[in-house]
Amino acid sequence: EKDAVLSMERTILNILGQLSGIATEAKKWASKAPGQIACTRKTIWGLMDKWAVHLGGGLTHRLNKTDAKMVKENDLAVMYPEFDNNGARISKYLSEVNPEDCGAFIEIEVREEKEAIMAAFTWSERRMIDGFDRLVIMLDNFTPERCKNIASELSEMGLREHVVLEASGGILLQNIEEMINTLEYDSSRSGGKTKLNCDKLYYLYQLQQRYHSLLKPKKEVIKK
């Protein structure tokens, strides 16, 4: 047994070192945006990485694709070949999708302001009729200024209340403070990049509470 422990020592220390680094980094972000940091689903050590983020003050986000529906550009590229642009594909998809099959929330990636407006408009019509939760719109590689502009435009059009806006890419720890007033939710991405959300994403909080029972160490039950 002693030899087995010694043979695993370096591996265990490496894992603990990585988890400690994740918790420390999450703490840096969470200290500037308390309760607004969440990690990516694409982790190396799965639940252990998620638990490290939690210990650092971050949210754990979804653990697998079934937790929430995320439709990204690659997905849109193969949808509805009769359309020649993603705006039309997004509108068509949102008019047909059943939220009950999508987990905690639906998220759509957009790269243009027009796509964000079309997504928000389509979803607002369904939401007013059926009372669905808000749609999450990921603003992919939008600058802070573009994020603020699209948020203002959606507000002027009466669509802002129907969506959660999320900005992805180009956001660093050094410039997070200038984003906090407008973008309130941040999610760590692979490669050190991050995504910031314009709203407190309560859907993710609900997911975190659901999975904390999985992440916490189980107490041994002794039968007498």
Legacy VTK file of the C-alpha trace (Angstrom):
# vtk DataFile Version 3.0
C-alpha trace
ASCII
DATASET POLYDATA
POINTS 224 float
0.000 0.000 0.000
2.838 2.376 0.821
4.381 1.874 -2.616
0.993 2.441 -4.278
0.584 5.746 -2.443
4.086 6.879 -3.380
3.515 5.971 -7.036
0.408 8.173 -7.102
1.866 11.046 -5.081
3.084 13.179 -7.984
-0.118 12.725 -9.953
-2.247 13.682 -6.954
-0.092 16.749 -6.249
-0.373 17.818 -9.889
-4.151 17.543 -9.769
-4.337 19.448 -6.472
-2.030 22.097 -7.893
-4.266 22.606 -10.907
-7.434 22.725 -8.813
-5.815 25.230 -6.449
-4.864 27.386 -9.425
-8.425 27.267 -10.769
-9.860 28.258 -7.381
-7.355 31.112 -7.058
-8.103 32.424 -10.554
-11.854 32.155 -9.995
-11.414 34.141 -6.785
-9.644 36.941 -8.668
-12.589 37.298 -11.039
-15.276 36.755 -8.404
-13.777 39.425 -6.163
-14.381 41.989 -8.910
-17.803 40.652 -9.904
-19.244 38.780 -6.889
-21.786 36.114 -7.766
-21.345 36.749 -11.486
-18.518 34.425 -12.576
-19.187 30.991 -14.095
-16.933 28.397 -15.677
-17.111 26.791 -19.086
-18.536 23.299 -19.591
-15.280 22.284 -21.312
-13.147 21.379 -18.290
-10.249 18.933 -17.958
-11.191 17.227 -14.703
-14.952 17.637 -14.903
-16.638 17.882 -11.507
-13.337 18.503 -9.733
-12.692 21.616 -11.823
-16.286 22.707 -11.228
-15.869 22.300 -7.491
-12.644 24.349 -7.590
-14.508 27.173 -9.334
-17.226 26.986 -6.696
-14.648 27.217 -3.898
-13.220 30.282 -5.628
-16.612 31.979 -5.559
-17.760 31.206 -9.099
-20.859 29.507 -10.508
-20.512 26.044 -11.986
-22.622 26.494 -15.177
-23.946 23.431 -17.036
-22.198 20.093 -16.774
-23.338 18.642 -20.089
-25.156 19.659 -23.233
-28.529 18.520 -21.944
-28.501 21.022 -19.060
-29.309 23.867 -21.463
-29.604 24.337 -25.219
-26.815 26.368 -26.811
-27.020 26.996 -30.568
-23.758 28.307 -31.961
-22.636 29.431 -35.400
-21.570 25.912 -36.424
-25.034 24.635 -35.562
-26.698 27.435 -37.510
-24.529 26.743 -40.560
-26.201 23.359 -41.100
-29.749 24.435 -40.243
-32.387 25.334 -42.814
-30.329 25.228 -46.050
-33.111 27.084 -47.830
-31.978 30.269 -46.041
-28.818 32.122 -47.004
-28.181 33.960 -43.719
-28.050 33.164 -40.015
-30.583 35.806 -39.089
-33.322 33.958 -40.950
-32.152 30.616 -39.526
-32.233 31.982 -35.978
-35.722 33.370 -36.428
-36.984 30.106 -37.906
-35.412 28.002 -35.169
-36.764 30.148 -32.338
-40.243 30.088 -33.813
-40.267 26.286 -33.758
-38.176 25.156 -30.773
-39.891 23.637 -27.744
-38.311 25.101 -24.562
-39.414 22.054 -22.575
-36.856 20.005 -24.512
-34.011 22.465 -23.933
-33.121 22.236 -20.257
-32.733 25.313 -18.067
-32.517 27.887 -20.861
-31.967 28.450 -24.592
-28.903 30.346 -25.791
-28.260 31.647 -29.316
-24.889 32.851 -30.594
-24.958 35.940 -32.840
-22.207 37.837 -34.633
-24.190 40.769 -35.990
-26.537 43.291 -34.408
-29.260 42.359 -36.903
-29.141 38.728 -35.757
-29.551 39.797 -32.126
-32.564 41.945 -32.995
-34.205 39.191 -35.041
-33.649 36.689 -32.216
-35.060 39.054 -29.589
-38.081 39.990 -31.716
-38.970 36.375 -32.557
-38.633 35.268 -28.960
-40.575 38.239 -27.593
-43.607 37.216 -29.640
-43.503 33.647 -28.305
-42.782 34.818 -24.781
-45.755 37.172 -24.666
-48.058 34.384 -25.841
-46.643 31.381 -23.984
-44.865 32.997 -21.026
-41.487 31.364 -21.643
-38.329 32.353 -19.783
-36.006 34.886 -21.352
-33.772 33.928 -24.260
-29.997 34.113 -23.791
-28.249 35.866 -26.686
-24.480 35.436 -26.865
-22.829 38.444 -28.517
-19.794 36.772 -30.041
-16.676 38.967 -30.216
-18.639 42.178 -29.715
-16.611 45.053 -28.301
-17.850 46.677 -25.069
-19.178 49.574 -27.116
-21.126 47.288 -29.466
-22.551 45.439 -26.455
-23.782 48.690 -24.941
-25.214 49.845 -28.262
-27.188 46.668 -28.904
-28.485 46.677 -25.321
-29.694 50.251 -25.796
-31.231 49.467 -29.180
-33.135 46.491 -27.803
-34.403 48.649 -24.940
-35.644 51.305 -27.362
-37.465 48.615 -29.351
-39.110 47.185 -26.222
-37.264 43.870 -26.609
-34.673 44.095 -23.837
-36.900 42.567 -21.163
-37.257 39.374 -23.188
-33.557 38.495 -23.403
-30.380 37.987 -21.430
-27.370 39.383 -23.286
-24.036 37.629 -23.052
-20.788 38.916 -24.554
-18.089 36.412 -25.510
-14.408 37.025 -26.164
-11.894 39.808 -25.668
-12.665 40.459 -22.005
-9.744 40.382 -19.601
-9.343 40.690 -15.863
-7.614 44.014 -16.462
-10.633 45.584 -18.181
-13.471 43.860 -16.383
-14.219 46.841 -14.151
-15.243 49.016 -17.098
-17.733 46.318 -18.101
-19.374 45.647 -14.741
-21.962 48.416 -14.903
-23.350 47.076 -18.188
-22.278 43.431 -18.254
-23.076 41.625 -15.069
-22.338 37.948 -15.678
-18.995 36.443 -16.560
-18.162 32.915 -17.684
-14.621 31.606 -17.975
-13.704 30.135 -21.330
-10.984 27.756 -22.430
-7.670 29.384 -23.354
-8.016 32.081 -20.717
-10.675 33.973 -22.660
-13.953 34.905 -21.035
-17.506 35.798 -21.782
-19.474 38.431 -19.915
-23.223 38.624 -19.527
-25.361 41.735 -19.358
-27.683 40.209 -16.760
-27.476 38.073 -13.657
-28.185 34.714 -15.223
-30.467 33.168 -12.621
-30.798 30.049 -14.750
-27.169 29.239 -13.996
-27.722 29.794 -10.300
-30.503 27.226 -10.427
-28.171 24.769 -12.153
-25.512 25.403 -9.528
-27.891 24.591 -6.714
-28.976 21.409 -8.489
-25.430 20.133 -8.871
-23.991 21.134 -5.514
-25.393 17.896 -4.127
-23.265 16.064 -6.711
-20.165 18.142 -6.086
-20.148 17.928 -2.295
-18.335 14.920 -0.792
-20.759 12.257 0.314
-20.907 11.460 4.015
-20.414 7.832 4.844
-23.495 6.203 6.292
-22.781 3.688 9.018
-25.488 1.124 9.535
-25.889 -0.219 13.052
LINES 1 225
224 0 1 2 3 4 5 6 7 8 9 10 11 12 13 14 15 16 17 18 19 20 21 22 23 24 25 26 27 28 29 30 31 32 33 34 35 36 37 38 39 40 41 42 43 44 45 46 47 48 49 50 51 52 53 54 55 56 57 58 59 60 61 62 63 64 65 66 67 68 69 70 71 72 73 74 75 76 77 78 79 80 81 82 83 84 85 86 87 88 89 90 91 92 93 94 95 96 97 98 99 100 101 102 103 104 105 106 107 108 109 110 111 112 113 114 115 116 117 118 119 120 121 122 123 124 125 126 127 128 129 130 131 132 133 134 135 136 137 138 139 140 141 142 143 144 145 146 147 148 149 150 151 152 153 154 155 156 157 158 159 160 161 162 163 164 165 166 167 168 169 170 171 172 173 174 175 176 177 178 179 180 181 182 183 184 185 186 187 188 189 190 191 192 193 194 195 196 197 198 199 200 201 202 203 204 205 206 207 208 209 210 211 212 213 214 215 216 217 218 219 220 221 222 223
